[in-house]
Structure formats: C-alpha cells, structure tokens
Amino acid sequence: MATRYHLRLPDPALARGPIATLAFHSASAEGFAEELQAALRSPGLFERWRALQDDPDAVESTLGVSDPEAVVTGEQDDLSVRLQATTTLPGEVFKHRLRLLAGSHWELRDVTSA
C-alpha cells in the first residue's frame, strides 16, 4: 500500500545533508522533487552512503530497498518548497533517504494513504 508524504523545505538553501556528495544539489522545487524521486526509486543513494560506513557489511540491508514506482512532485511556496512523495517504502527508509539529502532542514507536514 502506498503512502503519501507531504513535506516542506522551509529554507531550501539549507536543505543539504551532512555529506555533500550525498546531499541535495538543486535550487528549484522541481529539482528537489527529481532528486528525491531518484533516491526513492533506486538504491543508489543508499549504496553510496553504505560504502562510506566503517563496516558497510554491518549496515541493515532493509534500508536499501527501493520503489521504482515512487513519484515526487514539488512546488515553490513563497520562499519555501513543498514536496509530495508517494511511495510504498517504509517510513524509516523514506526518512533515512531524506536525512541524507536534506539533513534536518525539512518538515513532515502530513502522511496519508495514497
């Protein structure tokens, strides 16, 4: 069953994760949406993060699942960005990917069934 996550990046310029090579690089709502969608559809971001860990083999493999059907849309809302992500990924995986991309500079506004 798919879940719809309603997110807000209150200050898009700060929406960067702690590891620059894994973080968002976009400046537009559409760019943020594309990057998040790619991170949900493919395990690539997870694999790059796991390779940076002291013991990559010890990392919980369930964090690496992906949803090839995930869809993310974005829109500019004054100075902030609103994102809507629809995915079947577990919340823990979704939030992990978002923390890699945006650090702590995002807000989860609502969660609904899709």
SULKAWO-V223322 format. One record per run of one state. SS is the DSSP state (A for helix, B for strand, O for the rest). FROM is the first residue (numbers start at 1). LEN is the number of residues. If there is no record, write none. Layout:
# SULKAWO-V223322
ss=SS from=FROM len=LEN
ss=SS from=FROM len=LEN
This chain:
# SULKAWO-V223322
ss=O from=1 len=2
ss=B from=3 len=7
ss=O from=10 len=2
ss=A from=12 len=3
ss=O from=15 len=14
ss=A from=29 len=13
ss=O from=42 len=2
ss=A from=44 len=8
ss=O from=52 len=4
ss=A from=56 len=3
ss=O from=59 len=2
ss=A from=61 len=4
ss=O from=65 len=6
ss=B from=71 len=7
ss=O from=78 len=2
ss=B from=80 len=8
ss=O from=88 len=3
ss=A from=91 len=12
ss=O from=103 len=4
ss=B from=107 len=7
ss=O from=114 len=1
